[in-house]
């Protein structure tokens, strides 16, 4: 199996040729079977460049269901036991796809609503504007120990839990690939911002990400940027050519920029441990960095001033009149060796390195 490459051919045949359980994550953007009848025009009679490609046309729902079953069966075989799969679709196909996912034994983790901030209007005025698409995220089984970078996604979202409704624009402007005549290379090119969230949340550096409907390579572009390996499968030679040129321009971020946040893996050190290990003694005075406030360390690891008592965080907040405070960075002790104030967080780091040294 060759990584960071595009295989030309039928996605089912190519996936069946790959080693079993060799892929960490699959992102699938299959044909939606849009069932559009005739040309679509704007009120001024200009033509709308809609999805009417041959690859999106199926003779019946039965034919589409068989196609979905066959590619998904092939995808399941190459997915690792702890791997996950993402499938995106619209109201035309997502319910049929979801049924196949559950019937095949995948375990649905989330359905993500991609709310388009700039959707295409409903030009005929006969329906609501179709302003969203749905992504189904599923594990290979209920017992899979799948990757979810919760802390990274929370930090990405300004320390608020990432929700299942994503407000992102459709692919436009300089990101939209066009040919020499100014025409879209691919009618359903997805924005990189969408794949950025998908891969940042569910993969780690050096994971293998496979896209069986590679198109013009959005999955590969984002995977390469984030230090993941990609495998693309695509039949259309023009799409492969565009994707190849696109991927040549992508630079991978440095390793230190790619490490996910993982607070659960960090050992928790309570302030009381600093006291019991003798790094600070009861009766020691602590100060803020400018010596505006002073508190005394008690035997139980709490602090007291003339007016308040409590944890390092509670007392730090109260003396400042604030709702919260990180006591580790707020309070300082007098380091007699350096003749200056030192953050108590340095004691926590010292203790952490001693207690959890490998």
N, C-alpha and C positions, 0 to 999 in steps of 0.2 A: 504494500500500500504506500503510495507516494503522497507525502504531505505537501501542503501549500501549492496545490496544483488544481487544474480544471480538467476533468474528464469529459470528453465529448461522447455523447451517446444517450441512450434511453436510461432514465434514472433507475428503473427497476433492475435492468440487466447489470448496470454498473454496481449498484449496491449489493446485488447477489454475488458479485465477483470479489467483494471486499471481505477481509477477515471478520469472523464473528466477534461480537463484543469489542470492537476496536475504536468506537467513537464515543466521546463524552457527552456531546450535545448535538441535537439536530434542530436546525431551524428550517421549516418548510413553508414556502409561499406558493402553494400549488395553484393550478388553474381554478378560477372561481366558478366556472360554468355560468357566466353572467346572463345567458339567455336573452340577449338583446335582439330586438327585431327591427331591422332597417337602420338607416342612418339617423344620428342624433344631431339636431340643429338648434342653434340659439334663436332667440326671438327675432334677430336681424337676418335670419336665414343662413348665417355662416355655419360651417360644418364644425362639429365638436370632435376632437381627436379622442374618441372613446375606445374601449377595449373590444375590438372585433377580430382579434387575431385567430388564426386557425387553431392554435394550440389551446384556446379556451373554449372550443366548441365540442360538445358531446351530443350524440343523437338522442340520448334519453337519460333520466335519472339512474336507471339501472346500469347503464354504461359508465356513468360517472362514479357510482358506488363501487363498481368492480375495480375501476382504476384506482380509487382511493384505498380500497382494501389491499390491492396488490403492492402499491408503493409503500404503504404503511407496514405491511408484513415484512417487506425487505428492510425497511428502516429499523424495525424492532429487532431484527436479527443482528444487526451490526452495532446496536446501541448497548453500551455497557450496562451492567445490572444496576449501577447507581447513577446512570445517566438520565437526562431529561430531554424532552422534545417540545418544541414550540411549533404551533401551526396557526397561521393567520388566515382569516377569511372574512367574507361579508355575509349579509343575510342570504345571499344566493346559495351559499354552500356550507356555512359554518355549523349548522345544525346537523347536517348529514355527516360532516367530518367528525363532530363531537360524538355522534352515535358509534361510529367506527372505532374511535379512540377507546371508548369504554368497553365495547364488545371484544376488543382485542386484548384487553387486560391491562392497559395503561391506567395510571391513577392520576386523576385530574387534581392539580394543585391550586390553580387559579385560572380564571378567565379575565384577561386584561382588556379594558376598553380603550382603544386608541381614538380619542376624540380629536378630530382634525380641526385645527384652528383656522384653516382656510379651505374648507371643502368646496368641491365643485357644486354649483347651484343646481337645483332641479329646474331645468330650462322649460319643461312643458307645463310646470305648475300643477301637476296632477298628483303629486305625493309630497311627503315631507322631504326636506333636503337630507340626503343620506350622509351624515356628518361623522360617522365612526366606522371602525372595523374592529373585529374581535380577535384576540390572540388567546389560544388555549395552551396553557403550560402544564405538562404532565410528566410524571415520573414513570419509569418503566414498570414499576409495580408499587403496591402499597408499602412494601418493606424496603424500598430503595432509600439509601442514605445519600440523598441528592445534595448538590451544592446550592446554597442560597446565601449570598453575601449580604446578610441583613444589615450589619453595621455600616458597610460601605454605601448601601443604598440610602440608609438613614442620613449619613453624613452628606451624601450627594444631594439630598432633599432638605438641606439646612437643618439637620438634626430633628426632623419630623419623619415618622414612619412613611415609607413610600406606599402610596395607595395604588389600587388596581385600576384607576382611571388616569390615563396619560394624555396630557394636552400637548400635542406636537403638530407642527405643520406638515403638509404633504411635501413631496420632493419638488422643489422649484428652483429657479435662479441658476447660479453657477453649478450647483450640485447635480442638476438634471442633465444627463448626457444627451447630446444632440449630434446628428450627423452633419455632413458638409452642407446640407440643404436647410439646416435649422430645424429639422424634424426630430421628435423624440426617438431615441434609439430603442427604448422599451416603454411600453404604455403603462406598465404598473411598477416602475422603479420605486422602491421604498426609500424613505429618508434615512440617512445614517444615524440620526438622533434616536430613531426607534430601535435599531440594532445595537446601538451603544448601551441602552438600558437593558436590553435582553442579555447581552454578553457580559456586561459588568455585573449583573445580578446573579447569573447562573453558571458562570465559568470562572476558572482560575488561569493564570498564565501557563502557557504550554499545553492547555487542554486542546483536544481535537474537535473542531466544529464542522459539521457537514451540512451543506445546503444542497438538497437534491433538485432544486429548481433555481439554479444559480443566477440566471438572467445576466444582468450587467455587473454583478459582483458586489452588491452592497454588503452582504454578510462577510465576504472575504476581505473587503477593504477595512471594515471595522475590526475584524478578527486580527488582521495583520497589525493594525495600529495599536491594539491592546495586548500584543504579544501572545496571541493564541494561534494555533495552527488551523488552517482551513482546508477543506476538500469541497470543491464545487463540481456539480454535475449539470451539464447543459447540452442540448441538442443543436441549438441554433448557432451557426458559425459566426454570424454578425455579432451576436451577444457576447460570444467568447472573445472575439477580437476586441470589443469595447471594454470588457472586463479586464482583459490582460493588460491593456494600455493603462487602465485606471489603477490597477494594482502595482504597476511599476513605480507610480508616483507616491505610493504610501510609505511612510517611514514608521518603524516600530518605536514606541516610547521606551525610554530607558527603564531598566529593571526596577530601580528604586521608586519609580513613579507608578508602577503597576501593582505593588503589593497591596492586597485588600486589607481593610480595617477589620480586626477580629478581636473585639474586646473580651469575648468569652474565653479566649485563650490566654489572656493576660491574668496572672495571679493577683488576687485581691489582697492588699496589705492594710489592715486596720491600723489606726494611729496607736492603739493600745499595744501593738506588737513592737513599735518603736520604743515604748516605755519598758516593756518586759525584757527586751534584749539589751537594755542599758545604753541605748544610743542617746536618749534624753532621760533625765531624772525628774521625779516629782519635785515641784518647787521651781523648776526652770521657768524663766520669763520668756515669752514669745512676743514678737513685735511685727507690725506690718513693715514693709520695706522703707517707709519714711519715718518710722517710729512715732506715728500719730497715736497708735493704740498699743496697749500692753495687756497681756493675759498670762495667767499662771497655770502651769501644767499640774493636774491632780493625779493621784495614784491610779485612778481608774481610766485614765486616758482622756478625760474631759478637760475643759478649760474653764477658768473663772476670772471675771473682772470684778470691779466694785459693784457692778449692777447686774451682770448676767452670768449664767452658767450653761454649759452644754458642750456639744461636740465641736471640733475645730471648725466645722462648716457653719453650724448654728451661731456660734459666738462671732465668727468672722462676719456673718451677715448682719447680726444685730448691732454690732458696734458701728457698722457703716450705714445702718438704716436701709439695708437692701433686702429683697425677698430671698436671695440665695447667694452663696459664696463657695468657691473652691478653696477650702482651708489649707490644702496642701501647698498651693502656690501663694496664698495670702500671708500665712504666718512664717516668720523667720526666727532663727535663734542666733545667739552670738557665738561665732566660731573663734575661739581664742587663738587658734593657730594662725588664722588668716586676719585676725583683728577686724573682722567685718561681719555683717549679717549674712546668713546663709539660709536659703529656703529649706523648710522641713521636708520638702519633696526629695531633696538630695538624700535624706536619711531613708526614705522609703525605697528609693532606687538602690541604695547600698544594701539594704536588707533583702530586697528582692533578688539581687545578684547572688547574695550569700545563701539564701534559702532555696533558690531554684536553679542553682548552677548545675550544668550538665557535666 
